């Protein structure tokens, strides 16, 4: 039997994309070439791995067994590569994923700290939503990812770093409409106030909905903004209220000077920011070094804004 690691990676990509065309794009070969490689695997193994449908594929029972073996083999190979690559600590090329509601705020300080510790470190950043980062981690395209915890994915190790609290943001007029007693305001006290959130797919949107006790079908929710920068400008212009994480406060209030902030009554709602890697990836010191730099950068930013007075 002659099954190659490349064929196993093609098969895993096909099961994740559930389509030959999309899988071929992911592994950077043509669709006919991918089809040939899967057929070759099936011939070597003596049974069909997938049921081919018009726009989809379905794993056969045998295919599900082979997929489990394929993932274990690829995980061990990635672990072997990581041991050799990170032997001696944090050096070489680091592929780091970061969610969009963290990346622009923490990376400048964190990357400066990392490069100050090791000038040979080449950091490659991927900014993407949580589900895309999890896919990248599992596929071995990313070494680690910075995101809100818990990520809810098996096979990944989570390292909590710091707490990022949420602050209510709006125009002065919107804040005045909340009336008296805002010093005791809680997120679920916002009632029918118009709430602006990021587009679906951002974990920050899910967190805000949960904190405010609202569902997606609520009539006073608008989930259309693609970034916190856009969201802040809309809020400053009076289109509604939003929950702004502390990490973003300094940058976004500078870009949208008309915005007004108000802290919630204790306990303040917050998200836990952490660093995630595969459980099979060996930590020869690089992961903890990276976690320390990111933790220090995040704690410095949040401590700075907590020392500033809000409404």
Residue, then its C-alpha position, 0 to 999 in steps of 0.5 A: x500500500x502506498x498512501x502519501x501524506x499529500x494524499x491524506x491532506x487532499x482527502x482531509x481538505x475534501x471532507x472539510x470543504x465537501x466539494x471537489x472544486x473548493x477543496x482543490x482551491x484550498x490545496x492549490x491544485x486543479x479539480x481533475x488532479x484532486x479527483x485523480x488523487x482521491x481515486x488513487x487512494x480509493x484504489x490503494x485502499x480497496x474501497x470508496x471513501x466518498x459518495x460523489x453527488x452533484x455539488x457535494x460529497x458524503x463520506x462512506x462509513x469506510x471513509x469516516x474511518x480513514x478520515x480519523x486515521x488521516x487526521x491522526x497521522x497529519x497531527x503527528x507530522x505537524x507535531x514532529x515539524x513543530x518540535x524541530x522548528x521551535x527547538x530552542x524557543x521562539x524564533x524563525x517564522x510564526x504564523x499567528x491568527x487574530x480575530x478582527x476585534x483584537x488585531x488592530x488594537x493589540x498587535x502594534x505593541x505586542x509585535x514590538x515586544x516580540x521583535x525586541x526579544x528576538x529580532x530574527x522572528x518573522x511574524x505572519x499575521x492572519x486576521x479572520x473570524x473565529x471559525x476560520x482561525x479554528x480551521x486554520x489551526x486544525x489544518x496546520x496553517x496557523x501556529x497559534x490564534x488570539x481570540x475570545x475564550x472559550x473557542x468551543x473546539x476540540x483538540x485545541x489548548x486554550x491559554x487565558x491571557x487577560x479580561x477585556x471589559x465592555x463599555x456602553x458607547x453612544x452619542x450624548x443624545x442617545x445616552x441622555x435618553x437612557x434617563x436617570x440611574x445610569x450609574x446602576x445601569x446593567x446591559x439587560x436594562x437597555x430595554x428597547x434602545x437601538x443596538x448596533x452590532x457587527x455583522x453575523x459571524x463575529x464572536x463579539x456579536x454573539x457575546x453582546x447579544x448574550x450580555x444584553x439578553x437579546x435574540x437575533x430576531x429582536x426588532x431593535x438590533x442592527x447587525x450590519x457593521x463589518x468593523x469596530x471602526x465603522x460601528x463606532x462612527x455610526x454610534x457617534x453619529x447617533x444611529x444607536x448604542x453599542x458595546x465597545x471592548x476596552x481594547x478598542x476604546x483609545x483608538x476608536x474614540x480618537x477616530x470618532x470624537x463624538x462618541x460618549x462612553x459609560x461603564x456598566x455597574x459591577x460586575x462589568x460584562x467582559x470577554x476573556x482573551x486567550x491564546x489557542x494552539x493545537x494540543x498536539x503541538x509541542x511547546x518548547x517555550x515559544x508558546x509561553x513566550x508569545x502568550x506573555x508578550x500578548x498578555x502584557x500588551x493587552x493588560x497595559x491597554x486595558x489598564x490604561x483605559x480603566x484609569x480614564x474617566x467615562x460618563 
